[in-house]
Amino acid sequence: MSNIKQIAKLAGVSRSTVSRVLNHHPHVHEETRNKVQKIIDELDYIQNSNAVQLKKGKTNTIGIVSPSISHYFMQIVQGIAEAGASCHYQTLLYQTNGKPEQELQALEMLRQKRLDGLIILRCETSWEKVSTYTKYGPIMTCEPLQHSKISSIYMNHYEGFQLGLEHLIEKGYTRIACTIGRTDSRNSLERKKAFEDVLRKHNLPIHKEWILNETFTVDDGRKALQELLARKRMPDAVIHASDYVAAGMAAEAQKNGIRIPDELGLVGFESDQSDIAGLMELTHVRNPLKEMGAEAFRRLYALLTASAYTARPLSFSITERQSTAKAVTQGT
């Protein structure tokens, strides 16, 4: 098996020169680099990455802990991965399915120095237990968290839902329902609070039966409309926690002859990578998930390199489309 010593002998250079070529060091004469690289290619030499990492004391790899590979979480992952690649960092994804024991496997990778740092998108393990691993490398989360050892970057979904609700009310809708998502998640609780606060602010009725939980997919959106139709009175608008649920409700409304936006206004909620909102002409609250992922990496990178970090502003925005484009003067 070939090694650096053999390559150096064949190329007539020092072992340190071979090492610089292998590590893409800029201060190597081009002719020398080409000669050494030719021998490396001929010998099909592959550098021992574990040995290199041990010598450098870092892996240039960060871990991402995600409960699933849903569209929501994958937008954050994409932002992390792209920002990481720009700084020559690789990312390893740990899909945990919400199981604490699988989260601990990623934390153990950090302890074993097989990762330089960790970004946790959602965590079932107690944060106090997670914090005991910060001595092995920095840990970030995209959950709302106030902790002295773990940094957090988070978008408050209250603000996003508030933006969508104010838009519906401005357009003249007064009987508003919502789909929430996971009943007990922090994001869902923030959305529900915004829903109730905004309706109270405008003296609009809050129908508890119009707050629909555990809705995630297009099919869930279809079923949600069927559930609303089975009730005594229909809302005239629905704000959704997902563009996919909104799309399912739009399709079911068309099937039942319900005119959008005149009889039913719809607002979705997702990242700008959700093509379904554009295809279905859905008004849409944009959640900058990809940018949040990039920002999480930037913060982690600053911790890894002990460099300065300046937070970039992240905010929700709304794109109005056909699903709420009715005349403001329409009666209630």
C-alpha positions as CSV (number, residue, x, y, z in Angstrom):
1,M,0.0,0.0,0.0
2,S,1.4,3.4,-1.0
3,N,2.1,6.1,1.6
4,I,3.3,9.7,1.7
5,K,6.9,8.5,2.1
6,Q,6.8,6.5,-1.1
7,I,5.1,9.3,-3.0
8,A,7.8,11.8,-1.8
9,K,10.6,9.4,-2.9
10,L,9.1,8.9,-6.4
11,A,8.5,12.6,-6.9
12,G,11.9,13.6,-5.5
13,V,10.3,16.0,-2.9
14,S,9.9,16.1,0.8
15,R,7.0,14.5,2.7
16,S,5.9,17.9,3.8
17,T,5.6,18.9,0.1
18,V,3.4,15.9,-0.6
19,S,1.3,16.8,2.5
20,R,0.8,20.3,1.2
21,V,-0.3,19.0,-2.2
22,L,-2.8,16.6,-0.6
23,N,-4.2,19.4,1.6
24,H,-4.4,21.8,-1.3
25,H,-2.0,24.2,0.3
26,P,-1.6,27.3,-2.0
27,H,2.2,27.7,-1.5
28,V,3.4,24.9,-3.8
29,H,5.0,25.6,-7.2
30,E,2.6,24.5,-10.0
31,E,5.2,22.3,-11.7
32,T,5.9,20.5,-8.4
33,R,2.2,20.2,-7.6
34,N,1.5,18.6,-11.0
35,K,4.4,16.1,-10.6
36,V,3.3,15.0,-7.2
37,Q,-0.4,14.8,-8.2
38,K,0.5,12.6,-11.2
39,I,2.2,10.1,-8.9
40,I,-0.7,10.3,-6.4
41,D,-3.1,9.5,-9.2
42,E,-0.9,6.6,-10.6
43,L,-0.7,5.0,-7.2
44,D,-4.4,5.7,-6.5
45,Y,-3.4,7.0,-3.1
46,I,-6.2,7.9,-0.7
47,Q,-5.4,9.9,2.3
48,N,-6.4,8.5,5.7
49,S,-9.1,11.0,6.7
50,N,-9.2,9.8,10.3
51,A,-5.5,10.4,10.7
52,V,-5.8,13.9,9.1
53,Q,-8.7,14.8,11.4
54,L,-6.9,13.6,14.5
55,K,-3.8,15.6,13.5
56,K,-5.9,18.8,12.8
57,G,-8.2,18.3,15.8
58,K,-11.3,18.8,13.7
59,T,-13.4,17.0,11.1
60,N,-14.9,19.9,9.2
61,T,-18.2,18.1,9.6
62,I,-21.2,19.2,11.6
63,G,-24.2,17.1,12.5
64,I,-27.9,18.0,12.0
65,V,-30.5,16.4,14.2
66,S,-33.9,16.3,12.6
67,P,-37.0,14.4,13.7
68,S,-38.0,13.8,10.1
69,I,-37.2,14.6,6.4
70,S,-40.4,16.6,6.0
71,H,-40.4,19.5,3.6
72,Y,-40.4,21.9,6.6
73,F,-37.2,20.5,8.1
74,M,-35.4,19.8,4.8
75,Q,-35.6,23.5,3.9
76,I,-33.6,24.3,7.1
77,V,-31.2,21.5,6.4
78,Q,-30.6,22.8,2.8
79,G,-29.8,26.3,4.3
80,I,-27.3,24.7,6.7
81,A,-25.7,22.5,4.1
82,E,-25.3,25.3,1.6
83,A,-23.8,27.7,4.1
84,G,-21.6,25.0,5.4
85,A,-20.3,24.1,2.0
86,S,-19.3,27.7,1.4
87,C,-17.0,27.4,4.4
88,H,-15.8,23.9,3.4
89,Y,-17.9,22.0,6.0
90,Q,-19.7,18.8,5.4
91,T,-23.0,18.0,7.0
92,L,-24.3,14.7,8.4
93,L,-28.1,14.3,8.9
94,Y,-29.4,12.3,11.8
95,Q,-33.1,11.5,11.3
96,T,-34.4,10.6,14.8
97,N,-38.1,10.1,14.3
98,G,-38.5,11.9,17.6
99,K,-36.7,9.2,19.5
100,P,-34.4,10.4,22.3
101,E,-32.1,7.4,22.0
102,Q,-31.3,8.3,18.4
103,E,-30.7,11.9,19.4
104,L,-28.1,10.6,21.9
105,Q,-26.3,8.8,19.1
106,A,-25.6,12.1,17.4
107,L,-24.5,13.6,20.7
108,E,-22.1,10.7,21.2
109,M,-20.6,11.4,17.7
110,L,-19.8,14.8,19.0
111,R,-18.3,13.4,22.2
112,Q,-16.1,11.0,20.1
113,K,-14.8,14.0,18.1
114,R,-16.4,12.7,14.9
115,L,-18.3,15.9,14.6
116,D,-17.1,19.5,15.2
117,G,-20.5,20.8,16.2
118,L,-24.2,20.0,16.2
119,I,-27.4,21.8,15.1
120,I,-30.6,20.3,16.6
121,L,-33.8,21.2,14.7
122,R,-36.1,19.6,17.3
123,C,-35.2,17.7,20.4
124,E,-37.0,15.3,22.7
125,T,-34.0,14.8,25.0
126,S,-33.9,17.3,28.0
127,W,-31.9,20.3,27.2
128,E,-30.0,19.9,30.5
129,K,-28.8,16.5,29.3
130,V,-27.9,18.0,25.9
131,S,-26.0,20.8,27.5
132,T,-23.6,18.3,29.2
133,Y,-22.2,17.6,25.7
134,T,-21.3,21.2,24.9
135,K,-17.9,20.6,26.4
136,Y,-17.1,18.4,23.3
137,G,-18.2,21.1,20.8
138,P,-20.8,23.8,20.2
139,I,-24.4,22.9,20.0
140,M,-27.1,25.1,18.3
141,T,-30.8,24.7,18.1
142,C,-33.6,26.0,15.9
143,E,-36.1,25.7,18.8
144,P,-36.9,28.6,21.1
145,L,-34.5,28.2,24.0
146,Q,-32.9,30.4,26.6
147,H,-29.8,28.5,27.8
148,S,-26.4,29.6,28.8
149,K,-24.6,26.8,26.9
150,I,-26.8,26.3,23.8
151,S,-27.5,29.1,21.3
152,S,-30.8,29.3,19.6
153,I,-32.0,30.8,16.3
154,Y,-35.8,30.7,15.9
155,M,-38.6,32.3,14.0
156,N,-41.7,33.1,16.2
157,H,-44.7,31.6,14.4
158,Y,-47.0,33.9,16.3
159,E,-45.7,36.8,14.0
160,G,-46.2,34.8,10.8
161,F,-49.8,33.7,11.7
162,Q,-50.6,37.2,12.8
163,L,-49.5,38.5,9.4
164,G,-51.7,36.1,7.6
165,L,-54.7,36.7,9.8
166,E,-54.5,40.5,9.5
167,H,-54.4,40.1,5.7
168,L,-57.6,38.0,5.8
169,I,-59.4,40.5,8.0
170,E,-58.2,43.4,5.8
171,K,-59.7,41.6,2.8
172,G,-63.1,41.4,4.6
173,Y,-63.2,37.9,6.0
174,T,-64.9,37.6,9.4
175,R,-65.5,33.9,10.1
176,I,-62.0,32.5,10.2
177,A,-60.8,29.0,10.9
178,C,-57.3,27.6,11.1
179,T,-55.3,24.4,10.8
180,I,-52.5,24.1,13.3
181,G,-50.3,21.0,12.9
182,R,-48.9,19.2,15.9
183,T,-51.1,20.0,18.9
184,D,-48.3,20.2,21.5
185,S,-45.4,21.8,19.5
186,R,-44.2,25.2,20.4
187,N,-44.9,26.5,16.9
188,S,-48.5,25.2,17.0
189,L,-49.1,26.8,20.4
190,E,-47.7,30.1,19.1
191,R,-50.0,29.9,16.0
192,K,-53.0,29.1,18.1
193,K,-52.3,32.0,20.4
194,A,-52.0,34.4,17.5
195,F,-55.2,33.1,16.1
196,E,-57.1,33.8,19.3
197,D,-55.4,37.1,20.0
198,V,-56.0,38.6,16.6
199,L,-59.6,37.6,16.4
200,R,-60.2,39.0,19.9
201,K,-58.5,42.2,18.8
202,H,-60.9,42.6,15.9
203,N,-64.0,41.5,18.0
204,L,-64.4,38.4,15.7
205,P,-65.9,35.1,17.0
206,I,-63.5,32.3,18.0
207,H,-65.0,28.9,17.2
208,K,-63.0,26.2,19.0
209,E,-64.3,23.6,16.6
210,W,-62.7,25.7,13.8
211,I,-59.2,25.1,15.2
212,L,-58.1,21.9,13.5
213,N,-55.1,20.1,14.8
214,E,-52.8,17.3,13.4
215,T,-53.0,18.6,9.8
216,F,-49.8,18.2,7.7
217,T,-50.6,16.8,4.2
218,V,-52.7,17.5,1.1
219,D,-55.0,14.7,2.2
220,D,-55.3,16.3,5.7
221,G,-56.5,19.5,4.0
222,R,-59.2,17.6,2.1
223,K,-60.4,16.0,5.3
224,A,-60.3,19.3,7.2
225,L,-62.7,20.9,4.7
226,Q,-65.0,17.8,4.9
227,E,-65.0,18.2,8.7
228,L,-65.9,21.9,8.4
229,L,-68.7,21.1,5.9
230,A,-70.2,18.7,8.3
231,R,-70.7,21.4,10.9
232,K,-73.7,23.7,11.2
233,R,-71.8,26.8,9.9
234,M,-68.9,27.2,7.5
235,P,-66.0,29.7,8.0
236,D,-65.5,32.1,5.1
237,A,-61.7,31.8,5.4
238,V,-59.0,29.4,6.7
239,I,-55.4,30.1,7.6
240,H,-53.1,27.1,7.4
241,A,-49.8,26.1,9.0
242,S,-48.8,24.4,5.7
243,D,-49.1,25.2,2.0
244,Y,-49.8,21.5,1.5
245,V,-52.8,21.5,3.8
246,A,-54.1,24.7,2.1
247,A,-53.7,23.1,-1.3
248,G,-55.7,20.0,-0.2
249,M,-58.5,22.2,1.1
250,A,-58.5,24.3,-2.1
251,A,-58.8,21.1,-4.2
252,E,-61.6,19.8,-2.0
253,A,-63.4,23.2,-2.1
254,Q,-63.4,23.1,-5.9
255,K,-64.7,19.6,-5.9
256,N,-67.6,20.8,-3.7
257,G,-68.4,23.8,-5.8
258,I,-67.1,26.3,-3.2
259,R,-65.8,29.4,-4.9
260,I,-62.4,30.7,-3.9
261,P,-61.9,33.4,-2.8
262,D,-65.5,34.7,-2.8
263,E,-66.9,31.9,-0.5
264,L,-63.7,30.7,1.0
265,G,-60.4,32.6,1.4
266,L,-57.3,30.5,2.0
267,V,-53.8,31.5,3.3
268,G,-50.9,29.0,3.3
269,F,-47.8,29.1,5.4
270,E,-44.4,27.7,4.3
271,S,-41.0,28.5,2.9
272,D,-40.6,30.1,-0.5
273,Q,-39.4,26.7,-1.8
274,S,-43.0,25.4,-1.7
275,D,-43.9,25.4,-5.4
276,I,-47.4,24.2,-4.6
277,A,-48.5,27.6,-3.3
278,G,-47.7,29.2,-6.7
279,L,-49.3,26.3,-8.7
280,M,-52.5,26.5,-6.7
281,E,-52.6,30.4,-6.6
282,L,-52.5,30.4,-2.8
283,T,-51.8,33.5,-0.8
284,H,-48.9,32.5,1.3
285,V,-47.0,33.6,4.4
286,R,-43.4,33.1,3.6
287,N,-41.4,31.5,6.4
288,P,-37.6,32.0,5.6
289,L,-36.6,28.4,6.7
290,K,-33.6,28.2,4.3
291,E,-32.2,31.5,5.6
292,M,-32.8,30.4,9.2
293,G,-30.7,27.3,8.5
294,A,-27.9,29.4,6.9
295,E,-28.0,31.7,9.9
296,A,-27.8,28.7,12.3
297,F,-24.6,27.5,10.5
298,R,-23.1,31.0,10.6
299,R,-23.7,31.2,14.3
300,L,-22.2,27.7,14.8
301,Y,-19.2,28.6,12.6
302,A,-18.5,31.7,14.7
303,L,-18.5,29.5,17.8
304,L,-16.2,26.9,16.1
305,T,-13.7,29.6,14.9
306,A,-14.0,32.0,17.8
307,S,-14.9,34.7,15.3
308,A,-17.3,37.6,15.4
309,Y,-20.9,37.0,14.7
310,T,-23.5,39.6,13.6
311,A,-27.1,38.3,13.4
312,R,-28.9,39.0,10.1
313,P,-32.6,40.0,10.4
314,L,-35.1,37.3,9.5
315,S,-38.8,38.1,9.0
316,F,-42.0,36.7,7.7
317,S,-43.6,38.2,4.6
318,I,-46.8,37.6,2.7
319,T,-47.5,37.0,-1.0
320,E,-51.0,37.7,-2.1
321,R,-52.5,35.5,-4.8
322,Q,-55.9,34.5,-6.1
323,S,-57.0,32.6,-3.0
324,T,-57.7,35.9,-1.1
325,A,-58.2,38.3,-4.0
326,K,-61.8,39.2,-3.3
327,A,-63.2,42.8,-3.1
328,V,-62.8,44.3,0.3
329,T,-66.4,45.7,0.1
330,Q,-68.0,42.3,0.0
331,G,-70.5,41.9,2.9
332,T,-70.2,39.4,5.7
